[in-house]
């Protein structure tokens, strides 16, 4: 037993040392955001014991999806150091295009959904083209888009400013369908945990074989245990109400897919390289124009997709779906979650963490009967705090000559 303990202890010490070294070099990662989220939940639970009830958490898990989808697209734009102010109006336009085609024209829902997302992607391509080819600042291009696409949305909605669609249709079921079969819900949690463990161990083996820095085995197992705890706790709590929301599953699938795209593909490395410096990326042979256009296309597509989820919550398309608060919350979610405003640092998981904090504040305030104005002030305070931490985190690498 002493021999085994003697072997395990150095490994644990090495793992802890690696974590501390990465914390000094790259910051604390998502730890501050997770602590802020936990503190938010504890405070609101102490003030109102219904906050962490299965019903409220189920509603919260669905409410985050529309804004979260838009925030994931914003992450791609922020990673190259730019901003897209048109995502809110694009989300509203997508809902209006779907409703107009499905209700007014009689088009099938599947085709109307596809056309809505394609429209968002095409508009994103236009924004990216004007920015990349004509060097018009992205702020100006997307601000003009915000006004233009809001006007087009109102035109499509007509004089009533609202188009209701079927409550039993495809889009309505995006936020009303739940998976309640225990074998399926717990099976998904087990599958996701096992997949993470296998991928992490395989990645460690490849990096170790190539002589590259890699995570310690103890750290991988600790991360897997944490993921398993979160996954099974989420399934257990949500199953006590109506089950696992389909909207949440789709949202998580989009986050995982976009995260893999950014971290494990040449395209993702090009996006991150461009965020580190356009001129350096160009000298390294990167097609800067193509990457910039593609990033805005991703933002437009996810804004349209998110707009369909927002419309699904109301089973109607209206100016509410493309309100300015959607834009503000989406940008705030990405930044609060840890994506840098200066480009080159962040992940799509930051959209999930950020939107959880924002929506948790909104949900807690609603339960307490607090005015919306107070909610805005608190969200603004959280956002400026996140920006300050982002600025301070950037100064450390600069002082070491990294940026």
DOMI-505673 format. One line per field, with one value per residue (C-alpha): x, y, z; residue in three letters. Coordinates in Angstrom, 1 decimal. Example, Ala and Ser with C-alpha at 12.3 -4.5 7.8 and 13.67 -1.06 7.14 Angstrom:
2
u	(12.3 / 13.7) .
v	(-4.5 / -1.1) .
w	(7.8 / 7.1) .
code	(ALA / SER) .
# end
This chain:
403
u	(0.0 / 2.8 / 4.4 / 1.1 / 0.7 / 4.3 / 3.5 / 0.2 / 1.4 / 4.0 / 1.4 / -1.1 / 1.6 / 2.5 / -1.1 / -1.7 / 1.5 / 0.4 / -2.9 / -1.2 / 1.2 / -1.6 / -3.5 / -0.5 / 0.0 / -3.5 / -5.7 / -8.3 / -10.5 / -14.1 / -13.6 / -14.7 / -17.8 / -18.8 / -18.3 / -20.4 / -23.1 / -23.1 / -23.2 / -26.2 / -28.1 / -27.3 / -28.4 / -31.7 / -32.4 / -32.0 / -34.3 / -36.9 / -36.9 / -38.7 / -35.7 / -34.0 / -37.2 / -37.4 / -40.1 / -38.2 / -34.9 / -36.8 / -38.2 / -34.8 / -33.1 / -35.5 / -35.4 / -31.6 / -31.7 / -32.8 / -30.4 / -27.7 / -27.8 / -27.3 / -24.5 / -22.6 / -22.6 / -21.4 / -18.4 / -17.1 / -17.2 / -15.6 / -12.8 / -11.5 / -11.9 / -15.0 / -18.7 / -22.0 / -24.8 / -27.3 / -27.9 / -31.0 / -32.8 / -31.6 / -33.2 / -36.5 / -36.3 / -35.8 / -39.0 / -40.9 / -39.7 / -40.7 / -44.1 / -44.8 / -43.9 / -45.6 / -48.8 / -49.3 / -47.9 / -48.7 / -45.2 / -44.3 / -42.6 / -39.4 / -38.8 / -39.7 / -37.2 / -34.4 / -35.1 / -35.1 / -31.7 / -30.3 / -31.5 / -29.6 / -26.5 / -26.7 / -27.1 / -24.1 / -22.2 / -23.2 / -22.0 / -18.7 / -18.1 / -18.7 / -16.4 / -13.6 / -13.6 / -14.5 / -12.9 / -16.1 / -15.9 / -17.9 / -19.6 / -21.0 / -22.0 / -23.9 / -25.4 / -26.8 / -28.0 / -29.7 / -31.9 / -32.4 / -33.4 / -35.6 / -37.5 / -37.8 / -39.1 / -41.8 / -42.7 / -43.1 / -45.2 / -47.7 / -49.9 / -50.7 / -47.0 / -47.7 / -48.1 / -49.3 / -48.4 / -49.5 / -48.9 / -48.5 / -46.1 / -42.3 / -41.1 / -43.5 / -42.3 / -38.7 / -39.4 / -42.4 / -41.1 / -39.6 / -37.8 / -39.0 / -37.9 / -35.4 / -33.4 / -32.9 / -32.1 / -29.7 / -28.3 / -27.5 / -25.7 / -23.7 / -22.8 / -21.7 / -19.5 / -17.9 / -17.3 / -15.5 / -13.3 / -12.3 / -11.6 / -9.6 / -7.5 / -6.9 / -5.9 / -3.5 / -1.9 / -1.4 / 0.1 / 2.3 / 3.5 / 4.5 / 6.3 / 3.8 / 2.4 / -0.7 / -3.1 / -2.3 / -4.4 / -5.6 / -6.9 / -8.8 / -10.5 / -11.4 / -12.9 / -14.8 / -16.2 / -17.3 / -19.0 / -20.7 / -22.0 / -23.4 / -24.9 / -26.6 / -27.8 / -29.3 / -31.1 / -32.4 / -33.7 / -35.3 / -36.9 / -38.8 / -40.8 / -41.4 / -38.2 / -35.2 / -36.1 / -35.4 / -34.4 / -31.6 / -30.3 / -30.1 / -28.4 / -25.8 / -25.2 / -24.6 / -22.1 / -20.2 / -20.1 / -19.0 / -16.4 / -14.9 / -14.9 / -12.9 / -10.5 / -9.9 / -10.1 / -7.8 / -10.6 / -11.0 / -7.2 / -7.4 / -10.2 / -8.1 / -5.0 / -6.9 / -8.0 / -4.4 / -3.5 / -4.7 / -1.4 / 0.5 / -2.1 / -1.9 / 1.9 / 1.5 / -0.5 / -4.0 / -6.8 / -8.1 / -10.9 / -12.4 / -12.2 / -13.8 / -16.7 / -17.2 / -17.3 / -20.1 / -21.9 / -21.8 / -23.0 / -25.9 / -26.9 / -26.9 / -28.8 / -31.5 / -31.6 / -31.8 / -34.6 / -36.7 / -36.3 / -37.4 / -40.4 / -41.2 / -41.6 / -44.4 / -45.7 / -45.7 / -43.4 / -43.4 / -41.0 / -40.3 / -38.3 / -35.9 / -35.8 / -32.7 / -32.5 / -31.8 / -28.7 / -27.6 / -28.1 / -26.4 / -23.3 / -23.3 / -23.6 / -20.5 / -18.4 / -19.6 / -18.9 / -15.2 / -14.9 / -12.4 / -13.6 / -10.0 / -10.2 / -8.2 / -9.5 / -12.7 / -14.9 / -18.5 / -19.0 / -18.7 / -22.0 / -23.7 / -22.1 / -22.9 / -26.5 / -27.1 / -26.0 / -28.1 / -31.2 / -30.7 / -30.7 / -33.9 / -35.6 / -34.6 / -35.8 / -39.1 / -39.7 / -38.9 / -41.1 / -38.3 / -38.6 / -37.1 / -35.1 / -33.2 / -32.5 / -31.0 / -28.7 / -27.5 / -26.8 / -24.9 / -22.8 / -22.0 / -21.1 / -18.7 / -17.1 / -16.5 / -15.0 / -12.6 / -11.4 / -10.9 / -8.8 / -6.8 / -6.3 / -5.0 / -2.4 / -0.6 / 0.4 / 1.3 / 3.6 / 5.4 / 5.8 / 3.3 / 0.9) .
v	(0.0 / 2.4 / 1.7 / 2.5 / 5.7 / 6.6 / 6.4 / 8.2 / 11.1 / 12.4 / 12.1 / 14.2 / 16.8 / 17.0 / 17.4 / 20.2 / 21.8 / 21.8 / 23.3 / 26.1 / 26.7 / 27.1 / 29.4 / 31.7 / 31.7 / 31.7 / 32.9 / 31.0 / 30.0 / 29.5 / 29.2 / 32.8 / 32.5 / 29.2 / 30.8 / 33.8 / 31.5 / 29.4 / 32.6 / 33.8 / 30.6 / 30.5 / 34.1 / 33.7 / 30.4 / 32.0 / 34.8 / 32.5 / 28.7 / 28.2 / 29.4 / 26.0 / 24.1 / 21.6 / 23.7 / 26.9 / 25.3 / 23.6 / 26.9 / 28.5 / 25.7 / 26.5 / 30.3 / 30.4 / 28.6 / 31.4 / 34.0 / 31.4 / 30.4 / 34.0 / 34.3 / 31.4 / 33.2 / 36.3 / 34.4 / 33.6 / 37.3 / 38.4 / 35.9 / 37.9 / 41.1 / 42.4 / 42.9 / 42.1 / 44.5 / 43.0 / 39.6 / 40.8 / 42.1 / 39.0 / 36.8 / 38.7 / 38.6 / 34.8 / 34.4 / 36.8 / 35.0 / 31.6 / 32.8 / 34.7 / 31.7 / 29.1 / 31.0 / 33.6 / 31.5 / 28.0 / 26.7 / 23.5 / 24.2 / 22.3 / 24.3 / 27.6 / 26.9 / 26.1 / 29.3 / 31.3 / 30.0 / 30.4 / 34.0 / 34.6 / 33.0 / 35.1 / 38.3 / 37.4 / 36.8 / 40.3 / 41.9 / 40.0 / 40.9 / 44.6 / 44.5 / 42.3 / 43.6 / 47.3 / 47.7 / 49.3 / 48.9 / 46.0 / 48.3 / 50.5 / 47.6 / 45.7 / 48.8 / 49.6 / 46.0 / 46.3 / 49.1 / 47.6 / 44.1 / 45.5 / 47.4 / 44.3 / 42.3 / 44.9 / 44.9 / 41.1 / 41.1 / 43.5 / 46.0 / 43.7 / 43.3 / 39.7 / 36.4 / 33.4 / 29.9 / 26.5 / 25.5 / 21.8 / 22.5 / 21.9 / 25.3 / 25.3 / 21.9 / 23.2 / 24.6 / 22.5 / 19.0 / 17.1 / 13.7 / 12.0 / 8.4 / 7.6 / 5.1 / 7.7 / 10.7 / 8.9 / 7.0 / 10.4 / 11.6 / 8.4 / 8.5 / 12.1 / 11.5 / 8.4 / 10.2 / 13.1 / 10.7 / 8.6 / 11.7 / 13.3 / 10.2 / 9.8 / 13.4 / 13.1 / 10.0 / 11.7 / 14.9 / 12.9 / 10.7 / 13.9 / 15.3 / 18.1 / 19.5 / 17.5 / 17.3 / 14.9 / 11.8 / 12.9 / 16.1 / 14.3 / 12.0 / 15.0 / 16.8 / 13.7 / 13.3 / 16.9 / 16.5 / 13.3 / 15.0 / 18.0 / 15.8 / 13.3 / 16.1 / 18.0 / 15.0 / 14.1 / 17.6 / 18.2 / 14.7 / 15.7 / 18.2 / 17.4 / 15.8 / 16.9 / 19.8 / 19.1 / 22.8 / 22.3 / 19.2 / 21.0 / 24.0 / 21.7 / 19.9 / 23.2 / 24.3 / 21.0 / 21.0 / 24.6 / 24.0 / 21.1 / 23.3 / 25.9 / 23.7 / 20.7 / 21.9 / 24.0 / 26.5 / 27.0 / 27.6 / 30.1 / 32.0 / 32.1 / 33.1 / 36.0 / 37.1 / 37.2 / 39.7 / 40.2 / 41.3 / 38.4 / 35.9 / 37.4 / 37.0 / 33.4 / 32.7 / 32.9 / 34.0 / 36.8 / 37.9 / 34.4 / 33.8 / 37.1 / 36.5 / 33.0 / 34.2 / 36.6 / 33.9 / 31.7 / 34.6 / 35.2 / 31.5 / 31.1 / 34.3 / 33.1 / 29.7 / 31.4 / 33.6 / 30.5 / 29.4 / 32.8 / 32.7 / 29.2 / 30.4 / 32.7 / 30.5 / 33.7 / 36.1 / 39.7 / 42.6 / 41.2 / 38.4 / 40.9 / 43.4 / 45.3 / 43.4 / 40.2 / 41.8 / 43.2 / 39.9 / 37.9 / 40.1 / 40.3 / 36.5 / 36.0 / 38.5 / 37.6 / 33.9 / 34.7 / 35.6 / 38.4 / 41.6 / 42.0 / 38.8 / 35.6 / 34.2 / 32.5 / 29.5 / 28.7 / 27.3 / 30.9 / 31.6 / 28.9 / 30.2 / 33.8 / 33.3 / 31.1 / 34.0 / 36.6 / 34.4 / 33.4 / 37.0 / 37.6 / 34.5 / 35.4 / 39.0 / 37.8 / 35.5 / 38.3 / 40.7 / 43.2 / 45.8 / 45.1 / 48.3 / 46.8 / 43.7 / 45.8 / 47.6 / 44.4 / 42.8 / 46.0 / 45.8 / 42.2 / 43.0 / 45.9 / 43.7 / 41.0 / 43.5 / 44.8 / 41.3 / 40.7 / 43.9 / 42.9 / 39.4 / 40.8 / 43.0 / 40.0 / 38.4 / 41.9 / 42.6 / 39.3 / 40.2 / 37.7 / 40.2) .
w	(0.0 / 0.8 / -2.6 / -4.4 / -2.3 / -3.1 / -6.9 / -6.8 / -4.7 / -7.3 / -10.0 / -8.0 / -7.2 / -10.9 / -11.9 / -9.4 / -10.5 / -14.2 / -13.3 / -11.3 / -14.1 / -16.7 / -14.3 / -14.0 / -17.8 / -19.2 / -16.3 / -14.3 / -17.3 / -16.5 / -12.8 / -11.9 / -14.1 / -12.5 / -9.0 / -10.1 / -11.3 / -8.1 / -6.0 / -8.1 / -7.5 / -3.8 / -3.3 / -5.2 / -3.5 / -0.1 / -1.1 / -2.7 / -2.2 / -5.6 / -7.6 / -7.7 / -8.0 / -10.9 / -12.6 / -12.5 / -13.6 / -16.5 / -17.6 / -17.2 / -19.4 / -22.2 / -21.9 / -22.4 / -25.8 / -28.1 / -26.7 / -26.2 / -29.9 / -30.9 / -28.4 / -29.9 / -33.2 / -31.5 / -30.0 / -33.5 / -34.4 / -31.1 / -31.6 / -34.6 / -32.6 / -34.3 / -33.4 / -35.0 / -34.0 / -36.5 / -34.8 / -32.9 / -36.0 / -37.9 / -35.3 / -35.6 / -39.4 / -39.4 / -37.3 / -39.6 / -42.8 / -41.3 / -40.2 / -43.5 / -45.6 / -43.5 / -42.6 / -45.4 / -48.3 / -47.0 / -47.4 / -45.3 / -42.0 / -42.9 / -46.1 / -44.3 / -41.6 / -44.1 / -46.1 / -42.8 / -41.8 / -45.4 / -45.4 / -42.1 / -43.5 / -46.8 / -44.9 / -42.7 / -45.9 / -47.2 / -43.9 / -44.0 / -47.7 / -47.1 / -44.1 / -45.6 / -49.2 / -48.8 / -45.3 / -43.9 / -40.1 / -38.9 / -36.4 / -39.1 / -41.5 / -38.8 / -37.4 / -40.8 / -41.0 / -37.6 / -39.0 / -42.5 / -41.3 / -38.6 / -41.2 / -43.4 / -40.4 / -39.8 / -43.4 / -43.5 / -40.3 / -41.8 / -40.1 / -37.1 / -36.3 / -35.3 / -37.2 / -35.2 / -36.3 / -35.3 / -31.6 / -32.7 / -35.6 / -36.0 / -34.7 / -31.8 / -30.7 / -30.5 / -27.1 / -26.0 / -26.6 / -23.6 / -23.4 / -20.2 / -20.8 / -18.0 / -20.1 / -22.8 / -20.6 / -18.3 / -21.3 / -22.9 / -19.8 / -19.6 / -23.3 / -23.1 / -20.1 / -21.6 / -24.9 / -23.1 / -21.1 / -24.2 / -26.3 / -23.5 / -23.0 / -26.7 / -27.1 / -24.1 / -25.7 / -29.0 / -27.4 / -25.1 / -28.0 / -29.9 / -27.0 / -26.5 / -23.2 / -22.1 / -19.2 / -16.3 / -16.1 / -12.6 / -14.1 / -16.9 / -14.4 / -12.2 / -15.1 / -16.1 / -12.6 / -12.5 / -15.9 / -14.8 / -11.6 / -13.6 / -16.3 / -14.0 / -11.6 / -14.5 / -15.8 / -12.3 / -11.5 / -14.9 / -14.9 / -11.8 / -13.8 / -17.5 / -18.6 / -20.6 / -22.9 / -26.6 / -27.0 / -24.4 / -26.1 / -29.4 / -27.8 / -26.2 / -29.5 / -31.2 / -28.5 / -28.7 / -32.5 / -32.7 / -29.9 / -31.9 / -35.0 / -33.3 / -31.4 / -33.6 / -37.2 / -39.4 / -39.9 / -36.1 / -35.8 / -38.6 / -36.7 / -33.5 / -35.4 / -37.1 / -33.6 / -32.5 / -35.3 / -38.8 / -40.3 / -38.7 / -40.0 / -43.5 / -43.5 / -42.4 / -45.6 / -44.1 / -46.4 / -44.1 / -46.4 / -46.6 / -42.9 / -42.0 / -44.4 / -43.1 / -39.5 / -40.2 / -42.1 / -39.0 / -36.9 / -39.3 / -39.4 / -35.7 / -35.2 / -37.5 / -35.8 / -32.4 / -33.7 / -34.5 / -30.9 / -29.6 / -31.9 / -30.7 / -27.1 / -28.2 / -31.1 / -33.1 / -34.9 / -33.7 / -33.1 / -29.6 / -31.3 / -32.7 / -29.9 / -28.9 / -25.6 / -27.5 / -29.0 / -25.7 / -23.8 / -26.5 / -26.5 / -22.7 / -22.5 / -24.7 / -22.8 / -19.3 / -20.1 / -20.8 / -24.5 / -25.0 / -26.6 / -28.0 / -30.0 / -30.0 / -26.7 / -25.8 / -26.5 / -27.4 / -23.9 / -22.7 / -24.4 / -22.2 / -19.0 / -19.8 / -20.8 / -17.7 / -15.5 / -17.3 / -17.4 / -13.8 / -12.8 / -14.8 / -13.4 / -9.8 / -10.2 / -11.6 / -8.7 / -6.2 / -8.1 / -8.7 / -11.4 / -14.8 / -14.5 / -11.5 / -13.6 / -16.3 / -13.9 / -12.3 / -15.7 / -16.7 / -13.6 / -14.2 / -17.8 / -16.9 / -14.3 / -16.9 / -19.3 / -16.6 / -15.8 / -19.5 / -19.8 / -16.8 / -18.0 / -21.3 / -19.6 / -18.1 / -21.4 / -22.7 / -19.8 / -20.6 / -24.2 / -25.6 / -27.3) .
code	(UNK / UNK / UNK / UNK / UNK / UNK / UNK / UNK / UNK / UNK / UNK / UNK / UNK / UNK / UNK / UNK / UNK / UNK / UNK / UNK / UNK / UNK / UNK / UNK / UNK / UNK / UNK / UNK / UNK / UNK / UNK / UNK / UNK / UNK / UNK / UNK / UNK / UNK / UNK / UNK / UNK / UNK / UNK / UNK / UNK / UNK / UNK / UNK / UNK / UNK / UNK / UNK / UNK / UNK / UNK / UNK / UNK / UNK / UNK / UNK / UNK / UNK / UNK / UNK / UNK / UNK / UNK / UNK / UNK / UNK / UNK / UNK / UNK / UNK / UNK / UNK / UNK / UNK / UNK / UNK / UNK / UNK / UNK / UNK / UNK / UNK / UNK / UNK / UNK / UNK / UNK / UNK / UNK / UNK / UNK / UNK / UNK / UNK / UNK / UNK / UNK / UNK / UNK / UNK / UNK / UNK / UNK / UNK / UNK / UNK / UNK / UNK / UNK / UNK / UNK / UNK / UNK / UNK / UNK / UNK / UNK / UNK / UNK / UNK / UNK / UNK / UNK / UNK / UNK / UNK / UNK / UNK / UNK / UNK / UNK / UNK / UNK / UNK / UNK / UNK / UNK / UNK / UNK / UNK / UNK / UNK / UNK / UNK / UNK / UNK / UNK / UNK / UNK / UNK / UNK / UNK / UNK / UNK / UNK / UNK / UNK / UNK / UNK / UNK / UNK / UNK / UNK / UNK / UNK / UNK / UNK / UNK / UNK / UNK / UNK / UNK / UNK / UNK / UNK / UNK / UNK / UNK / UNK / UNK / UNK / UNK / UNK / UNK / UNK / UNK / UNK / UNK / UNK / UNK / UNK / UNK / UNK / UNK / UNK / UNK / UNK / UNK / UNK / UNK / UNK / UNK / UNK / UNK / UNK / UNK / UNK / UNK / UNK / UNK / UNK / UNK / UNK / UNK / UNK / UNK / UNK / UNK / UNK / UNK / UNK / UNK / UNK / UNK / UNK / UNK / UNK / UNK / UNK / UNK / UNK / UNK / UNK / UNK / UNK / UNK / UNK / UNK / UNK / UNK / UNK / UNK / UNK / UNK / UNK / UNK / UNK / UNK / UNK / UNK / UNK / UNK / UNK / UNK / UNK / UNK / UNK / UNK / UNK / UNK / UNK / UNK / UNK / UNK / UNK / UNK / UNK / UNK / UNK / UNK / UNK / UNK / UNK / UNK / UNK / UNK / UNK / UNK / UNK / UNK / UNK / UNK / UNK / UNK / UNK / UNK / UNK / UNK / UNK / UNK / UNK / UNK / UNK / UNK / UNK / UNK / UNK / UNK / UNK / UNK / UNK / UNK / UNK / UNK / UNK / UNK / UNK / UNK / UNK / UNK / UNK / UNK / UNK / UNK / UNK / UNK / UNK / UNK / UNK / UNK / UNK / UNK / UNK / UNK / UNK / UNK / UNK / UNK / UNK / UNK / UNK / UNK / UNK / UNK / UNK / UNK / UNK / UNK / UNK / UNK / UNK / UNK / UNK / UNK / UNK / UNK / UNK / UNK / UNK / UNK / UNK / UNK / UNK / UNK / UNK / UNK / UNK / UNK / UNK / UNK / UNK / UNK / UNK / UNK / UNK / UNK / UNK / UNK / UNK / UNK / UNK / UNK / UNK / UNK / UNK / UNK / UNK / UNK / UNK / UNK / UNK / UNK / UNK / UNK / UNK / UNK / UNK / UNK / UNK / UNK / UNK / UNK / UNK / UNK / UNK / UNK / UNK / UNK / UNK) .
# end
